[in-house]
Structures are given as structure tokens and as C-alpha cells.
Amino acid sequence: MISHLQMNHVLRERNMAAHAIAKKAVHSSSDFVIL
């Protein structure tokens, strides 16, 4: 059974990965300056 802390860690890692991708998109295209 997955503990609550493990789930929290997985969600945090996914969130950070998504944030990094968004940052790259912002840097690579001026269309995303709104973000």
C-alpha cells in the first residue's frame, strides 16, 4: 500500500517536471510570455 508521503513525493516530482517544461516553453517561444 502506498503511503500518503510517497504519493505527495510523486506529485511534487511531477509538478516540478511540468514546471520545468513550462519554463523551457516560455524561453523558447515568445507566444507564452503571458505565463
C-alpha positions in Angstrom: 0.0 0.0 0.0 1.3 3.4 -1.0 1.7 5.8 1.9 0.5 9.4 1.8 4.0 10.7 2.0 5.1 8.7 -1.0 2.1 10.0 -3.0 3.0 13.5 -2.0 6.5 13.0 -3.2 5.4 11.6 -6.6 3.0 14.5 -7.1 5.7 17.0 -6.2 8.2 15.5 -8.7 5.6 15.6 -11.4 4.7 19.2 -10.6 8.4 20.2 -10.8 8.8 18.4 -14.1 5.8 20.1 -15.5 7.1 23.4 -14.2 10.5 22.8 -15.9 8.8 22.0 -19.2 6.7 25.2 -18.9 9.8 27.2 -18.2 11.5 25.8 -21.3 8.4 26.6 -23.4 8.5 30.2 -22.1 12.2 30.6 -23.0 11.8 29.0 -26.5 8.7 30.9 -27.6 7.6 34.5 -27.1 4.0 33.3 -27.5 3.9 32.1 -23.9 5.0 35.4 -22.3 1.5 35.5 -20.8 2.5 32.7 -18.5 
